[in-house]
C-alpha cells in the first residue's frame, strides 16, 4: 500500500495555476496562489451552498425597511 505523502507519489498540481505544488505552500505552488485562494474564501467567491438562512436575516415576510 502506498502513502499519498511518500516521495515517490506524483506531486498534485496547484489548484489555482496547475504548477507543481511546493512542500512549503502545499497544496499550492507559492504564497501568491495561497493568498489568492484565501481572498476568494474571504470575499465569498467560494462558498459552501446551504438551504439555511443566515442568523441575521429577517423572518420570512418581514423584509428590511418595511413598516411593521
C-alpha positions in Angstrom: 0.0 0.0 0.0 1.5 3.4 -0.9 1.1 6.6 1.1 0.0 9.7 -0.8 2.6 11.7 1.0 5.5 9.5 0.1 8.3 11.0 -2.1 7.5 8.5 -4.9 3.9 9.7 -5.2 3.5 12.3 -8.1 3.0 15.8 -6.8 -0.5 17.1 -7.3 -0.7 20.4 -9.3 -1.6 23.7 -7.7 -5.4 24.0 -7.7 -5.1 27.6 -9.0 -2.5 27.6 -11.7 -1.6 24.0 -12.3 2.1 24.3 -11.5 3.6 21.6 -9.2 2.8 22.2 -5.5 5.6 23.1 -3.2 6.1 21.4 0.2 6.2 24.8 1.9 2.9 26.1 0.5 1.1 22.7 -0.1 -1.3 22.3 -1.8 -0.3 25.5 -3.6 2.8 26.2 -5.6 3.5 29.6 -3.9 2.5 32.1 -1.3 0.8 34.1 -4.1 -1.6 31.3 -5.0 -2.3 30.5 -1.3 -3.1 34.2 -0.7 -5.4 34.4 -3.8 -7.3 31.3 -2.6 -7.7 32.8 0.9 -9.0 36.0 -0.6 -11.6 34.1 -2.6 -12.9 32.5 0.5 -13.0 35.7 2.5 -14.8 37.7 -0.2 -17.4 34.9 -0.8 -16.2 33.9 -4.3 -16.0 30.4 -2.8 -18.8 29.3 -0.6 -20.5 26.2 0.6 -24.1 26.1 -0.6 -26.8 25.7 2.1 -30.5 25.9 2.5 -30.1 27.5 5.9 -31.0 31.2 6.3 -28.4 33.4 7.9 -28.9 34.1 11.6 -29.2 37.8 11.0 -31.8 37.5 8.2 -35.2 38.9 8.8 -38.0 36.3 9.3 -39.9 35.4 6.1 -42.5 38.1 5.2 -40.6 40.8 7.2 -38.4 42.4 4.7 -36.0 45.1 5.9 -37.3 48.6 5.5 -41.0 47.6 5.6 -43.1 49.4 8.2 -44.2 47.0 10.8 
